[in-house]
Amino acid sequence: MSGEGQAQFGVNGVQQRRDWPCLTLDESRLILGFFHNMPPVQGVVWHSMRPFSALGRVRLAGQGDCLLKRHHGTLRSVKWLEEEHAFINHLAGQGVSVCPPLVLPDGHTALTVGDWTYEAFLPASGRDVYQNVMSWKPYLSVRQAYGAGVALGRLHLAAAGFKAPARGGAEVPPLLSGLRAVGQPQLVPALQHWAVRQPHLPSALAHRSWVRDVEAVLLPFHQRLQPLLPHIVPAWGHGDWHGSNLFWNGDGVSSVLDFGMADRTCASFDLAVALERAVVDWLALPATGLVAWEQVAALLEGYQSVRPLSALECAQVVAFLPLVHVEFALSEVGYFTGLVHDLASAEVAYTDYLLGHGRWFACGEGKALLARLPALLRQTRGQRGVE
């Protein structure tokens, strides 16, 4: 199957322009040839529409398929991927259904060839129900929202024993759901320190009054978070929890995918990410009626059926919700501006995503969601099942 003409999900929906070329047959043969005892490659039978990397399903002679993923080296190094893989392997050891990476003969689970970094996986178990669904869309049913909450609660229980430090160490990998700046007592100085270490971001922000914008739109939310920061219990999280990163068996999650945005944050932050990703139909803005209220309750109910939240964690979820996107959105500005040279998407990332989401939470439905969330968190603690 040729990758020519394959579309990609972009900031405004499906777009024909791809940031990165699809995997080719010759490329797949070359890369998988480095792995141990791989059968001959017959073809690339599917190309993912997800952005930021190239992912393909590769048909292997006599042994089914594997998944091959290519990243630009500035976005993911071998070291950064193997930190992610260590988390995946830990979860697998704790009984979470994930897709552990394939291992090279030297013991590594990623390799660099030219400008690219590669990783490979066996396919996930279950059905890819959300294959053609954009991120930031609600679940297909209330029951699936409940199932997603159950699976996330189980993942957080399993993740509690993983003690690796934040991803990258002194380096700051781009395109993560991070807490390095947002989790500091003073947001603006922390963001300034973080931004200068993000690829392409300083030059991308040079013409913007971004500090003033952050102070106006996001700082009021961070001031509400400040008193809760000393009570955070650090832990790794998935970082991008929504329907298309899950495989399904009916209404239940059969496998968890794509830990590309995972980092050491905390359970309440990661739960807030799951809410932000899936219970607000962001792509329908500026329309109203964007909150899937029944799914909010179902996701929280499912989560707390296996991992009830403390009162402090409940408060943290509410305080994190309007801020979980901040570091990723700013990182996207650098990515679109300096790496793929898509200034229109960079503008969307800055104006509509970074600031637009913050403004939405400050009024109307967004403000109502923050106001109602504490009661929903209390009501769903310890409940079982969805009507």
N, C-alpha and C positions, 0 to 999 in steps of 0.2 A: 504494500500500500504506500503510495507516494504521499509525502507531507505537503506537496504543493497545493496551494489554495485552502489549506486548513485554517480555520478561524481561531481566534483567541478571545477569552474574556478580558475586557478592559475596564477602565474606570467607569464607563457609562453603559456597559453591557457588552454584547458580542461585537467584535471588530474584526475586519479582514486582515489587518496588519498584525503580524506577530513580532514580538520583541526579539525572539530567538528562533532560529530555523529549526524545523522538525528534525528528529533523529533520522539518519539515513541507514540503509542496509549495510553499506560498507563500514560506516562508523560503528554500528552495533556489533558487527563481526569483529572489528579490531578491539573494541573495549572489552567485550565479553570473553575474548580470547585470553585476556589476562587473568580471568578467574579460574579456579581449580575445577578441572574435569567438566567444563561446560560443553554440552552437545552442540552440533553445528546450528548456526542461526539460519532460519529459513525466510524470515521477513519481519518487518515492523507492521503490525496489523492494526494498530490504533495509536492516535496521538492525542494527548490530553490538551484541553483548551485552557487549562489553568496557567496564569502568568508567572513571570519571574524565573522560569527554568523551562527546559524541554523534557517531557516525560513521554515515553512510548512503551507499549506492550509488544514484546519481542517474542515471536514464535520460534520454539526450539525443536529440533528434529526429535520426535519420539518422546519428548518429556514435557509437553505443554508449553507454558509461557513463563517469561519473567518480565519484570519492570526495570527499565533502564532510565536513569535520570541524569541530565546534564545541566551543570551550573556554570555561569561565568566565574572565573577564579577570584574576582574581586568581591563576589557575593558570598561564595562558600569555598573555603579552603578544605583540604583533607582534615586538618585539625578540627575545624569547626564542625564538619559533618560527623567526625568520629565522637565528638562530645554528644551530639544528638543521638548517635547510634548507641552509645553507652546507656543513655536513658531508655531507649527502646528495649535494649536487651535486659535492663533491670526490670522493666514492666513485664516483659515476657516471662522472666523468672518468677514473678509474683502472680502469674496466672492471667494477666491481661492479654486479650487477643490482639496482637499487633503483628507487623511484618518485619521480622529481624533482617538486617542487611546481609547480603551474601559476603563471604569472606574470601580475600585474596590469599594466595599461597604464603605471603609474608606475614599474614595475620591482620593486615589492615583491611578496612571495609570501605575505603574510597581511594581513588587515584587521580592524579593529574596528568593530562595529556595536552600539551600546548597551552592554550589559554583557558582550558576547560577542566572542571572537576566532575568526576562521575561517581555514581553509586548505583547499586542494583539490588533488587528485592524479588522474592517470590510473590505471586499475587495474593491478595487478601481473600479471606473466606467470606462468603455472603454476596449480596447483590449491591451493585453500585447504583442505587435508586436516584441519586442526585447528580449523576454524571453530567447532565446538560443543564443544571440549575446553577445560577450565579450565587456566589457568596452574598451575604446580607439579604437573603430571602428567608422567610419563616419556614418552619418544617411543614411537611405535607399533611400532617395531622397532629392533633393534640397528643395522641398516643405515642407518636414518634418523638415529640418533644419530651414526654415523660421518659421514654427509653433512653434518649440522649442524656438526660439528667442522671439516670441510674448509672449509665456507663461512665460518666464524668466523675461521679462520686466514687466509684470503684477505682478509677484511675488515680484519683487523689489519695485514696487509702494506700494504694500500692506505691505511689511516688514518695510517700513520707520517709521511706528508708533510703532514698537516693540522696547522698550527701555531697555530690560534686558541686564545685563552685559555679558561679555564673559563667555562661558561655563566653569563650574567647579570652578569659583572664583580663589582662591589661588592655587587650584589643577590644574593640566594640564591633562585632559583626553587624552588618546592616540587615534591615527587614526582619526584625524580631519583635515579638510582643514583650517589650521590656519594661523593667521597673527601676533601671539604673538612675534615671533623672527624676521620674515621677515619684519614686520612693524616697527621695531626699527631702529634708525639712524645708529647704528653700528652692522652689521650682526653677526660677529663672536662672540663677547662677549654675544650678546643676544641669539644666538644658544647654547652657552656653558651653560648659565644659564637655558635655556629651557630644554636642553638634560638631565641634572641631575635629572629632575623631571619626566622624561618619564620612565615607567616601562621597566626594562631590558635593556634600551638603553646604560647606561654608560658602563656596562660590554661588551655589544655587540660591542662598538666602541673602547674598550681598546687597541686592537691590530692594529687599523687602524690609519693612519696619516690623520684623517678626517678634522682637522682644515686646514692643508695645502691644502687638496683637495678642500675644500670649498673656500678657498682664491683664488686658481688657476682657478676654473671653474665657481663659482657662484658669487664671490664678484664683478667682473666687471659689472654684470647685476644689482647687488644691488646698486652700485655707481650711476647708471643711475636713479634708483628709488628714491634715497635719497632726491633730491630737491622736489619731489612730495609728500613726506610723510606728511608734515604739512597741506596739503590741503585735506587729506582724510576725508570723512564724514562717521563715523562708522555706520554700519547697519548689521543686520543679513543676511546671505545668505544661499543658499541651500548646497553649498560645494561639490556637486558631480553630476553636471547637465549633463546628457547624455541620450541617447535614452532609455536605459533599466530601468531608474528610472522615466520613464514617461509612462502613458497609453494613448492610442490614439483613436480618432474617425476620421477616414480618415487621413488627413494630419495635423490635429489639435490635440493639447494636451487636453485630457479629464480629466486627474488627475495627480497630482504630488506625487511621492513616495519617500521613503527612505531618511529621513533627518538625517541619522546617522553621517554624516560628517559636519553637519551644525554648524556654530559658528558666533560670532559677528566679521565680517570682514568689507567689504564695497562693494557697488554694482560693482565697477570696478574690484575688485579682483574676485568676484563671476562670472562676465562675462568672465574674463580671464580663470577661471576654466572651464567654459562651452566650450570655444574655445579649450583649452588644451585637454579636455577629448574627443572631438568628431570630430575635423577637421583634425587631424593628425593620420594616421594609424600606430601608434607606434609599434604594434606587427609585422609589416612587415619589420622593420629595420633588416639589413642594406641596404635594397633596397632603390631606389629613387622613386620620384613621390608620396610621402606620403601625401601631402597636398591636401585636397579636396577644391580647391579654390572657386568653385561656392558655396559650402556650407558655407565657411567663410563669403562671401558677404551676402548670404541669412540669416544666423543666425543674423548677425549684422543689416541687414535691418529689419528683423522681430522685433528685440529688440527695435530698435530706432523708429519704427512705433508707439510704445506705450510709450516709455521712452527715448527721445533723450538725448544723453550724452553731457555734457559740454566739452569744450576744455580740461580742466584739467582732467576730467574723461577719455577722449580718450587717453591722454598721459599716464595715470595710467594703463589703460588696456594693452598698449604695454609694459610698464615697468614691470608689474606684470607677463606677460605671461611666461617668462622663469623661474619664481620663485614660481609659485603657488603650485608646487609639493613638495617643499623642506621639509616642516615640516611633511607632510604625509609620504614621502619616508623615512625619518630618523626614524619616528615612526614605520614604517613597519620593518625596520632593527631590532629594539628591539623586535617587535612582533614575527617575524620569528625565531630569535635567542633564545630568552629566554622563550617564551610561548609555541610555537608549535614545537620547536626544529627542524626546517627545515633550515639547514645552506645553502643549495643550493639556496633556495628562498631568504634568507637574502642577499646572495651575489648578486643576480639579483637586489634586491631592492636598494642596495648600488651602484653597479657598472653601471648597465644598466639604472636604474630609476633615482636615485638622480643625479649622475654625467653624465650618458649617455644622458639624456634629456637636461641637461645644455650644454653639448658639441655640441649637435645637433643644438641648437639655435645659436651657435657661428660661424657657417659656413654653406655653401651650402643652402639647402632649408630652414632650420630654420632661418638663417640670412635673407634670402629673405622674409620670412613671416613677421619678425619683421620690415623689411624695407617697405614692401607694406601695412602693417596694418594701419598706419596713414591715408593714402589716402582712403583706404576702409572704415574706420570709418567716414571720412568726406563725402564720396560719398553716404553712406547709411543713413545718417541722414535725417529723414523726408520723405523718400521714402515709397511707399505703394505697397505691393504685389510682387509676383514673376512671371516672365514671364514663 
